[in-house]
Amino acid sequence: MPAARLLLLCTLFTASASSLGMTIYKTTDNYGVVSYSDRPSPGAKPFVFREQMLERVDGKVRLQTEPFPGGVRFLARNELYVPMEVELRLDGLANAFGGNAPRIVRRVVAPRSTLLLSAVLAAPGGPLKYKSNFQYAMGDPVLRSQAYRYPFPWKGGPFRISQGPNGRFSHFGPKGRYAIDIAMPEGTPIIAARGGVVVKIENLQTGRGTNPAGNFVRILHPDGTMGVYLHLMRGSVVVKEGQQVVVGQALAKSGNTGNSSGPHLHFVVQRNVGLALESIPYQFDRPIGGMPDFTAGNP
């Protein structure tokens, strides 16, 4: 997408979006020219954006139940390389030893480990009955973020911000409120802006695909915050889950995958605020407008 059209598109999105999400209509003419509008027209297809930039964990965090004589144990299994805060709620208890009131347990499960959450005994006179509800969020909410100025997570430029914090196009909800979108050509080298452990990646998505985040890399920092690099080029991710990375290390190449309005990098820093992952404010170590003009990919 040409820079002028991308700028016009971002301006349209910012001006017309509501705080609850938005619908943009995409039209392609006979010459293949794509245009966007907040009003429907013949042949237009809806282009819906809401805050969904949070990857799935695909069963890698789960509740396990183990019956034993006289009761049931409840365990949380975490196969990810990041601590997970979990909450188990047992409702509808019947014939439970110690009473049938709801029981709520919240714990932090270490990476790649299993933790016993609770054990419930059946009272004499009948079988134990219950309904379980299991929730989780990445990260340890006890940790507090430390001051840090992020180097640019890319090589090349100069580039510009196409959507900043609190952008009404897609940066309006808790998980992405302080994210920044940087418009850049597909294939721009993306590098780690802070060291840590790679905890989750996606590398196989083409185009919009099934994951709104597209291809991505999530890195857990020593202070418990996480940097997430989204909309990356398919097949370009060169790091693995569980790998330790340092500042400036190559991660992937920028792309245009997932819920992306055009080629750009979506960069956000998040932390667990208590069974909820939310974005937090951050600063680059220098203004984007002051970035040296050098060829993409060269130091």
Phi, psi and omega per residue, in radians:
M1 nan 2.190 3.127
P2 -0.996 2.661 -3.081
A3 -1.053 -0.693 -3.106
A4 -1.121 -0.718 3.140
R5 -1.194 -0.677 3.111
L6 -1.095 -0.729 3.127
L7 -1.105 -0.749 3.119
L8 -1.098 -0.723 3.139
L9 -1.097 -0.797 -3.131
C10 -1.122 -0.664 3.118
T11 -1.113 -0.750 3.119
L12 -1.075 -0.808 -3.120
F13 -1.078 -0.795 -3.082
T14 -1.137 -0.671 -3.079
A15 -1.298 -0.530 -2.972
S16 -1.870 -0.158 -3.050
A17 -1.275 2.599 3.024
S18 -1.781 2.891 -3.104
S19 -1.255 -0.139 -3.137
L20 -1.817 0.181 -3.064
G21 1.929 3.116 -3.051
M22 -2.739 2.833 3.007
T23 -2.142 2.123 3.053
I24 -1.922 2.461 -3.124
Y25 -1.788 2.242 -3.083
K26 -1.840 2.260 3.140
T27 -2.234 2.364 3.073
T28 -2.054 2.134 -3.092
D29 -1.477 -3.080 -3.079
N30 -1.150 -0.294 -3.140
Y31 -1.709 0.076 3.130
G32 1.457 0.151 3.130
V33 -1.402 2.208 -3.116
V34 -1.673 2.332 3.066
S35 -2.312 2.718 -3.083
Y36 -2.222 2.550 3.119
S37 -2.645 2.729 3.041
D38 -1.541 0.097 3.121
R39 -2.108 2.394 -3.139
P40 -1.226 2.645 3.076
S41 -2.547 2.860 -3.123
P42 -0.975 2.258 3.115
G43 1.466 -0.095 -3.115
A44 -1.317 2.547 3.104
K45 -2.001 2.403 -3.131
P46 -1.169 2.487 -3.104
F47 -2.211 1.542 -2.930
V48 -1.661 2.333 3.113
F49 -2.188 2.271 2.966
R50 -2.455 3.014 -3.098
E51 -1.334 1.749 -3.132
Q52 -2.343 0.299 -3.029
M53 -1.381 1.026 3.104
L54 -2.424 2.131 -2.997
E55 -1.309 2.727 3.077
R56 -1.398 2.755 3.098
V57 -1.876 -0.056 2.947
D58 0.896 0.866 3.041
G59 1.326 0.139 -3.122
K60 -1.417 -0.120 2.977
V61 -2.226 2.097 -3.020
R62 -2.653 2.776 3.069
L63 -1.613 2.336 3.084
Q64 -2.054 2.359 3.088
T65 -1.980 2.418 -3.128
E66 -2.272 1.768 3.050
P67 -1.128 2.507 3.013
F68 -2.443 2.879 -3.092
P69 -0.977 1.968 3.085
G70 1.648 0.069 -3.138
G71 3.109 -2.901 -3.099
V72 -2.437 2.387 3.004
R73 -1.749 2.559 3.095
F74 -2.118 2.136 -3.108
L75 -2.163 2.607 3.053
A76 -1.908 2.239 3.109
R77 -1.893 2.189 3.128
N78 -2.084 1.932 -3.141
E79 -1.705 0.050 -3.135
L80 -1.496 2.915 3.120
Y81 -1.653 0.557 -3.131
V82 -2.490 2.491 3.049
P83 -1.058 2.527 3.121
M84 -2.145 2.213 2.987
E85 -1.464 2.243 -3.103
V86 -2.194 2.681 3.055
E87 -2.360 2.226 3.063
L88 -1.939 2.214 3.068
R89 -2.116 2.201 3.111
L90 -1.899 1.968 3.118
D91 -1.983 2.950 3.072
G92 1.078 0.515 3.139
L93 -1.150 2.396 3.076
A94 -2.443 2.319 3.139
N95 1.098 0.643 3.105
A96 -1.630 2.358 3.093
F97 -1.140 2.259 -3.126
G98 1.642 -0.016 3.081
G99 2.053 2.835 -3.067
N100 -1.865 0.249 3.119
A101 -1.173 2.620 3.101
P102 -0.977 2.530 3.129
R103 -2.140 2.302 -3.100
I104 -2.177 2.227 3.122
V105 -2.223 2.251 3.081
R106 -2.203 2.248 -3.095
R107 -2.500 2.899 2.994
V108 -1.893 2.156 -3.116
V109 -1.751 2.186 -3.112
A110 -1.106 2.777 3.116
P111 -1.002 2.419 3.032
R112 0.885 0.952 -3.119
S113 -2.612 2.968 3.088
T114 -2.144 2.403 -3.101
L115 -2.266 2.320 3.041
L116 -1.279 2.142 -3.134
L117 -1.644 -0.765 -3.060
S118 -2.883 2.794 3.002
A119 -2.396 2.298 -3.104
V120 -2.074 2.253 3.125
L121 -1.679 2.552 3.060
A122 -1.501 2.411 3.070
A123 -1.361 2.722 3.109
P124 -1.075 2.520 3.007
G125 1.919 -0.045 3.131
G126 3.030 2.968 -3.121
P127 -1.322 2.657 3.062
L128 -1.336 2.341 3.085
K129 -2.223 2.588 -3.140
Y130 -2.912 2.858 2.963
K131 -2.190 2.249 -3.076
S132 -1.883 2.487 3.031
N133 -2.242 2.207 -3.028
F134 -2.159 2.170 3.116
Q135 -2.227 2.771 3.141
Y136 -2.744 2.826 3.064
A137 -2.634 2.540 3.137
M138 -1.184 2.482 2.991
G139 1.703 2.853 3.119
D140 -1.782 2.005 -3.080
P141 -1.230 -0.218 3.140
V142 -1.283 -0.534 -3.116
L143 -1.224 2.593 -3.137
R144 -2.085 2.389 -3.101
S145 -1.154 2.526 3.129
Q146 -1.850 2.666 -3.127
A147 -1.062 2.324 -3.131
Y148 -2.794 2.332 3.056
R149 -1.819 2.143 -2.995
Y150 -1.482 2.194 2.928
P151 -1.106 2.798 3.109
F152 -1.058 2.301 -3.134
P153 -1.486 0.662 3.118
W154 -2.720 2.869 2.972
K155 -1.997 2.438 3.113
G156 2.011 -3.038 3.099
G157 2.152 -2.926 0.126
P158 -1.327 2.624 3.091
F159 -2.093 3.027 -3.126
R160 -2.338 2.773 3.078
I161 -1.347 2.178 3.094
S162 -1.682 -0.358 3.008
Q163 -2.708 2.207 -3.093
G164 -1.745 -2.979 3.098
P165 -1.002 2.541 3.137
N166 1.084 0.362 3.069
G167 -1.150 2.288 -3.040
R168 -1.350 -0.121 3.079
F169 -1.163 -0.931 3.114
S170 -2.645 0.033 -3.098
H171 -1.854 0.840 -3.030
F172 -1.967 -0.180 -3.087
G173 -1.832 2.986 -3.063
P174 -0.977 -0.663 -3.044
K175 -1.297 -0.379 -3.084
G176 -2.303 0.250 -3.037
R177 -1.001 -0.640 -3.064
Y178 -1.856 0.310 3.098
A179 -1.242 2.772 3.058
I180 -2.273 2.321 3.020
D181 -1.773 2.254 3.119
I182 -2.048 1.998 3.137
A183 -1.209 2.264 -3.132
M184 -2.765 2.725 3.139
P185 -1.142 2.567 3.026
E186 -1.023 2.441 -3.139
G187 1.657 0.013 3.077
T188 -1.158 2.303 3.141
P189 -1.103 2.269 3.087
I190 -1.875 2.281 -3.065
I191 -2.199 2.825 -3.129
A192 -1.245 2.205 3.093
A193 -1.509 -0.187 3.127
R194 -2.771 2.529 -3.123
G195 -1.313 2.799 3.103
G196 2.822 -2.768 -3.101
V197 -1.926 2.282 3.061
V198 -1.258 2.084 -3.067
V199 -1.886 -0.356 -3.135
K200 -2.789 2.425 3.079
I201 -2.418 2.767 2.909
E202 -2.380 2.338 -3.006
N203 -2.397 -0.001 -2.960
L204 -2.003 0.050 -3.059
Q205 -1.416 2.410 3.072
T206 -1.956 2.296 3.101
G207 1.043 -2.451 -3.096
R208 -1.226 -0.653 3.044
G209 0.972 -2.710 -3.093
T210 -1.824 -0.206 -3.102
N211 -1.910 2.060 -3.128
P212 -0.989 -0.493 -3.128
A213 -1.320 -0.240 -3.051
G214 1.195 -2.643 3.025
N215 -1.397 2.489 -3.012
F216 -2.676 2.918 2.974
V217 -2.312 2.252 3.066
R218 -1.995 2.234 -3.100
I219 -2.112 2.226 3.076
L220 -1.525 2.120 3.128
H221 -1.529 2.826 -3.098
P222 -1.033 -0.466 -3.126
D223 -1.550 0.146 3.097
G224 1.621 -0.189 3.058
T225 -1.354 2.891 -3.135
M226 -2.345 2.310 3.031
G227 -1.719 2.331 -3.086
V228 -2.183 2.282 -3.098
Y229 -2.002 1.976 -2.962
L230 -2.023 2.870 3.077
H231 1.182 0.629 -3.057
L232 -1.358 2.813 -3.130
M233 -1.215 2.435 3.140
R234 -1.049 2.314 3.086
G235 1.335 0.113 -3.045
S236 -1.687 -0.217 -3.083
V237 -1.210 2.214 -3.035
V238 -1.992 0.141 3.088
V239 -1.991 2.829 -3.095
K240 -2.096 2.710 3.071
E241 -1.085 2.345 -3.089
G242 1.611 -0.136 -3.109
Q243 -1.409 2.407 3.046
Q244 -1.492 2.295 3.133
V245 -2.182 2.772 3.142
V246 -2.074 2.896 3.137
V247 -1.005 2.311 3.106
G248 1.563 -0.095 -3.124
Q249 -1.273 2.461 3.136
A250 -1.119 2.328 3.097
L251 -1.952 -0.822 -3.011
A252 -3.010 -2.885 3.010
K253 -2.158 2.562 -3.136
S254 -1.162 2.702 -3.105
G255 -2.569 -2.624 -3.089
N256 -2.631 0.834 -3.050
T257 -1.858 2.800 -3.128
G258 1.320 -2.678 3.110
N259 -1.380 1.270 -3.083
S260 -2.042 2.305 -3.137
S261 -1.455 -0.154 -3.105
G262 2.982 3.010 -3.103
P263 -1.042 2.101 3.096
H264 -2.929 2.919 2.988
L265 -1.860 2.233 3.015
H266 -1.755 2.012 -3.119
F267 -2.086 2.249 -3.115
V268 -2.486 2.612 3.057
V269 -2.017 2.266 -3.062
Q270 -2.260 2.775 3.002
R271 -2.588 2.787 3.078
N272 -1.412 2.131 3.141
V273 -1.811 0.179 -3.120
G274 2.094 1.478 -3.095
L275 0.976 0.509 3.095
A276 -2.728 2.305 3.121
L277 -1.651 2.146 -3.102
E278 -2.285 2.645 3.064
S279 -1.325 2.666 3.115
I280 -2.257 2.707 3.123
P281 -1.121 2.588 3.053
Y282 -2.616 2.914 3.137
Q283 -2.303 2.478 2.946
F284 -1.345 2.815 -3.068
D285 -1.420 -0.039 3.045
R286 -2.827 2.785 -3.138
P287 -1.117 2.480 3.106
I288 -1.105 -0.631 3.141
G289 -1.123 -0.343 -3.122
G290 -1.701 0.196 -3.100
M291 -1.222 2.378 3.115
P292 -0.997 2.606 3.135
D293 -1.626 1.768 3.102
F294 -2.387 2.808 -3.048
T295 -1.159 2.381 -3.138
A296 -0.965 2.258 3.055
G297 1.710 -0.228 3.136
N298 -1.838 2.449 3.137
P299 -1.248 nan nan
